[in-house]
Amino acid sequence: MGVAVRVNGLTKRFGDKTAVNKVSFNVRFGEIYGVLGPNGAGKSTLISMIVGVIEPDEGTIEVLGGEVRDSEIRAKVNYCPQNPALYDDLTGLENLIFYSSLYGMTGRKALERVRELIKEFGLEEYANKPVKTYSGGMKKRLNLAAALMNEPSLLTLDEPTMGMDPQMRKDVWRLLSKIRGSDRAIIISTHYMDEAETLFDRVAIMDSGRIIAEGKTEDLKRSYAPKSVISVEFFNPDDQYKAKEALCRYLEPRDIAAINGSIRVYSEDPDTLLPQISLDLFRVGVKIASIRVVKSTLEDVFLRLTGRRITEVEG
């Protein structure tokens, strides 16, 4: 498949802060490419530069074989920002009709496309109600529908499912999977691990303006996290620190993460290590609520690379 987007050495500064720092990657037609990271990692700034909303200070961007500000290329690129760009006093139907007119769609063709999108996004019941009465999740759905109006060759989405309930998020994932094709590339920024693992063909993990890892989800887990994780939860959340101190006597500190009143122990041989952990924690007076072996996730990749959870960075 050909390359839809080429990013090379992209850098953006705001005063003394470097929001994006020498970022490079390619996105191919036919794939959903994800940018995963905490709030403040630089994801939104990166997406904004790709679609031409913000000028980079350094580096180059090639979109669909040319410059995104070229009118012919710009007509094939759509951007769905994190905050919905909608008219609150108009109905959902009227908003979509307005967006169809921006793409030169009129008459029956426009109305058919609008009604198709309303159905796909489950907005039939609300189509004739003012957008100001919509919930945050409904506004995000309508905003995404507007971004798909002209069936773009490059679709860029900044945190598209934030604020949606779990079922609607899964419905949007199914729709995005459905619209992928050999003539389209999709770039999505998110901080949701399940979104990244379920939806993305490849993912770039961002932290502090840099891409710290990139690749297919399973390849990243093989490279940066062990096959298995021993998850231990405690009756007293503060026991996570006592437990980590006890286990650090014979395990490497980087192989133990204390998070949210629990610990995660990374091991290639969990069946052998689990009984030992149980016994050692019992000996130091730590009461275990549960202990089990689970598969590693992208959360574990981020933990191993940064020593922090994404939610810790956000908080």
N, C-alpha and C positions, 0 to 999 in steps of 0.2 A: 504494500500500500504506500502511496505517496505521502509526503510530509505536508501537513496543513499549516502548521505553525513552527517557526524556528526562532528560538530566543537564545541570544548569545551575550553573556557578560552584562546582563541588565542590572542597573543600579539606579536607585532613587533616594535622594536625601531630602529631609524636611528640617532645615536649620542644622542643628548638631546631630540629629537622629538619622541614621541610615535605615530606612524602612525596608529596602530590598538591596541585597549586597551581592553583586556579581553572579546573578542567577542565569543558568543556561539549561535548556532542554528542548526537545522536539516533540511535537504531537502529530500523530499520523491520522489520516482519514480512516474512518471506520472504528475508531476507538473512543472510549470515555476515559479521559485523563483527569486524575484528581490531584488537587493540591490540599494536603492535610496538615493542619497545625493549629495551635491555640490562637485565641484572639491576640492581636498585636504581633503576629509572626510575619506579617507582610503580605498575606494572601490577597486581600482586597486591592492593595496598591499594585500588586503584580497583575491581577486581572484587569484593572483599570488601564494599565500601560499597554497590555496586549490589544485592547479594543480601541485604543487611541484617546481615551478620556484624559489621561495624564501623560505628559512627556517624560521619558527617562532622562536622567542626567548622563548616563553612560550606557553603552551597549546597543545592540540592534535587534529589531523585531521584523520578521517576515511573515505575513499572513496571506494565505491562499496564493502564494507566489509573488506577492508584491507588498505595497505599502497600504496599511489599513485606512489611511486617510484618503486614498484614491476612491473616488465616488463609486466606481464599478465594484470594487472590492468591499467597500463599506456597505453596499446594498445586500451583500451576502453574509454579513456578520451581525449577530444579535447579542445583546448584553442584558442580562437580567440581574440588576443590582440587589444588594442585601436588603435595602429599604425599598418597598414597592413604589414604582413611579406611576401612580394612578390618580384620577380625578375623583375625589370623594363625593362630590355632589352629583356625579353621573352614575347611572346603574352599571352593573358589570357588563351587560350587553352593549350599552353605549360606549363604554371604555374600549371594548374590543372592536366595535365598528370604527371608532376614532383611529385606533392603531392600524386597522386594515386600510384606511384611507392614506395613512402615511406611507404605506407600501404600494400605493397606486391601485389598490383593489377596490372595485366598485360593484354596485348592483347585486345580481344573484350570486355571483362568484364569491363576493365578500361575505354576504350573509350566510352562505353555505359553510364557508370556512369558520366563521364566528360560531355558528351553532354546533359545528363539529367539535371545536375546542371546548365549548361550554359543556358538552356531553362528556368528553374525555376527562375533564377535570372535576366532574361531579358538581357542577354549579347550576344545574337546571332550576332548582328550587329558588335560587337567589339571583338569577340573571336580571330580573326586572326590579331589584331592590338597590337603593343607593349604596355605593361602596363604603360610605361612612358608617353603615350598619354592619359591615363585615367584621369578622374576627381577624386577628393577625394572620392566622393560618390560611383563611379564605383569601385574604389579600395577596398572600404569597402565591397561591394557586392561580389566581387571576393574572398576576404579574407574569408567571411562567407561561400561561396560555398566550399572553400578548407577545412574549418573546418568540413563540413558535409560529406566529401568524404567517410569516412569509417563508416558512420552511428553510431556514438559513443553512449555509454550508459550514459555518462555524457558529456554534452556540456556546456562550460563556455564561456560567451561572455562579453567583456569589452567595454561598450559604442558602441554597434554594429551598431547603426543607425546615429551616429554623422556624420554630413556632407552630409547626404542624403536629397533629396528634400522630401516634405511632402507625395507625392504619393508613392515614393519608400519606405519610412518608413512604410507606411501602408501595402505595398506589403510584406515587410519582416515580419511584425507582422503576417500577414495571413499565411506565410510559416512556421514560428516558431510554430504557433498554430496548424498547420497541422501535423508537425512532432512530436509533443508531443505524448507520449504513455506510457503504463504501464511499459515498459522496459527501459524507458529513463527519466533522470532528466535534466533540463536546468536551469542554473544559469546565470542571466544577471545583469550587473551593468549599471546604467543610472542616468542622472540628469533630464530626461524628465518626467514631471508629467503625460502627456497624455499617454506615453508609459507604465508607471507603472499602471495606472488605466485601460488601455485597455487590456494589455497582461498578467500581473502577477496574478497567483493564490494566492500567499502570497508575502508580501514585508517586508523587513527590512529597516528601515530608519536610516541612519548613519549620525553622525555629530561629528567632531573632534575625529575620531577613535573609537567611541562607537556606538552601536546600541541603539537608544533612544526609539524605538517602533518597534513592529513586529506583523504581523497578516494579515488577509484578508483586502483588501482595504476598504470595507464597514464597517467592524468592527473597523478599525482605525478611520474612520470618525465619527462613533457613539461614540467612546470613547474619542476622543480628539477635535472634532470640532462639533459645533451645526448643526442641520438639515439644517439651512438656513443661508445665508449671505446677508446683504444689501450692495450692491456695489454702491459707490457714486463717480462720476467723476466730475471734475471742469473745468471751462473755463480757470482759472488761476491755473496751477499745484501747485503753492506755497500755495494755500488756503488749501491744505491738513492739514497743521500744525495748522492753525487757526480753521479749522473744528474739528480736533481731540481735541484741547484744549476746545472748546465749549461743545463737547459731553462728555468729561471726567468729567464734573460737575455732571453728574448723571449716567454715565456708568462706569464700571470698565475699567481701562486702558488696561488690557489684552484682552478685548473684542473689541478693536479698533486697526486696523493696518493701518498706513499711508504708502502707497507704490506707487511709480511711478506717483505722481500727483493725486492720488485717495485715498479713504479710504475704508476699508472693516469692517463692523460692524457685529459681531457675535450675533445671537439672536435666541431664541427658539420661539419667537412670533413676526416675522417680520411685519406682517400685522398691528399690533398695533403700533409698534415702527417707521415704515417708515414715516407716516405723521408727527410724532413729530420731527423726524430728519429734515425733509424738512422745517418745520416751524422754528426750532431753528437756522438752518444755514442761513435762510433768515434774521432772526433777527440780526445776527452778520455780515451781509453784504457779505456772501459767495454766489457766483453765481454757481448754480448747472447745469452742462451740461447734466447729466443723473443720475437717481437713480432707481435701480431695485433690485429685490430679485433673488438670484441665489443659486444653491446648493453648499454645501461645497465640497472642493477638497482636495487632498493630500497636495497641497500647503498650505491650511489652517491648516492642521495637523502640518506641519513643522513650520508654523508661531506660532501656539499656544505653541508648545514645545520649540522653540528656540528664539522667538521674532524677527526672521529674515526670509526673503525669501531666497530660494536657490540661485536665481540670485544675490542677494545682497552679499551672501557669496562668490560667484565666482568672482564678480566684485571687 
